[in-house]
Amino acid sequence: TAVERVNAYLKEYFQLNNVRHRTGKKAKMHFKLVTLIYNTCKLAVDRINALLQQQNQVA
């Protein structure tokens, strides 16, 4: 179910349900770039949240 939620998020916010390329290679590259951006954003948010929680525990 978590994968389905991520796929729905990507389709809605990154227009993955509206990919129009003539070749499968371009569509595949588009998908890879979108998932790379999504994973990078999630990693950054997780690290920022961990730092904030750590600072709150010290204070």
C-alpha positions in Angstrom: 0.0 0.0 0.0 2.9 2.4 0.6 4.1 1.9 -3.0 0.6 2.7 -4.3 0.5 5.9 -2.2 3.9 7.0 -3.7 2.8 6.1 -7.2 -0.4 8.2 -6.8 1.7 11.1 -5.4 4.1 10.9 -8.3 1.3 10.8 -10.8 -0.5 13.7 -9.3 2.4 16.1 -8.5 5.0 15.1 -11.1 2.6 14.5 -14.0 3.6 10.8 -14.5 0.1 10.0 -15.7 0.6 12.5 -18.5 4.0 11.4 -20.0 4.0 11.7 -23.8 7.2 10.5 -25.4 7.6 8.8 -28.7 10.1 6.2 -27.4 10.1 4.1 -24.3 13.6 5.2 -23.5 12.5 8.8 -23.0 9.6 7.8 -20.8 11.8 5.6 -18.8 14.4 8.4 -18.3 11.6 10.8 -17.3 10.4 8.3 -14.7 13.9 7.7 -13.3 14.5 11.5 -13.0 11.2 12.0 -11.2 11.9 9.2 -8.8 15.4 10.5 -8.2 14.0 13.9 -7.3 11.3 12.5 -5.1 13.8 10.3 -3.2 16.2 13.2 -2.8 13.5 15.4 -1.4 12.3 12.8 1.0 15.8 12.1 2.2 16.4 15.9 2.8 13.2 16.2 4.7 13.9 13.2 6.8 17.4 14.5 7.7 16.1 18.0 8.5 13.4 16.5 10.8 16.0 14.3 12.5 18.2 17.3 13.2 15.2 19.3 14.5 14.2 16.5 16.8 17.7 16.2 18.1 17.9 19.9 18.8 14.5 19.8 20.6 15.7 16.9 22.8 18.9 18.8 23.8 17.0 22.1 24.6 
